[in-house]
Each structure stands twice: as structure tokens, then as C-alpha cells.
């Protein structure tokens, strides 16, 4: 089995792109609705950068919590 830290990093990397894209789409839609107009390409890029920063923290946090829980469940199932 993979060591805990590697499992956390791998899951965080796998989650980063879909989470980043989801946050970006929701952010752009919210901002366009708030402003009542389409965003410029520069504004969209700013939102993409913002979404990526947020996604790093979300993906790492979820991955850490998920793997911690998984290790506890597997540890109790094995009898450790």
C-alpha cells in the first residue's frame, strides 16, 4: 500500500483540475450575473487564477481528511 503522504498528494492532484474548473465556472457565472455583462478575457483569467489558489486548499484539505478516515477504517478492519 502507498504511504499516507503519497496517497494524500496523489488524490489532491487528481482532484485539483476538476475542483479548479468547478470553482472557476461558478465564480465566472456569479460575477457575470452580478455585473450584468460578459467578463473580458483578462477578468476571466483573474478568476481562473483565483480558482486555482482556492482549489489547492480545497483539494489538499479533502484529500487529507479522506485519507485519514480511510486509514482509520482500514486499520480497524484489519485489526490494528
Residue pairs with C-beta under 8 A, 6 or more apart in sequence:
2 10
4 67
4 71
7 67
8 60
8 63
8 64
8 67
9 63
11 59
11 62
11 63
11 66
11 67
12 59
12 60
12 62
12 63
12 64
13 59
15 58
15 59
15 62
15 63
16 55
16 56
16 59
19 55
19 58
19 59
20 48
20 51
20 52
20 55
21 51
23 51
23 54
23 55
23 58
24 47
24 48
24 51
24 52
27 47
27 50
27 51
28 39
28 44
28 47
31 39
31 43
31 47
32 38
32 39
39 47
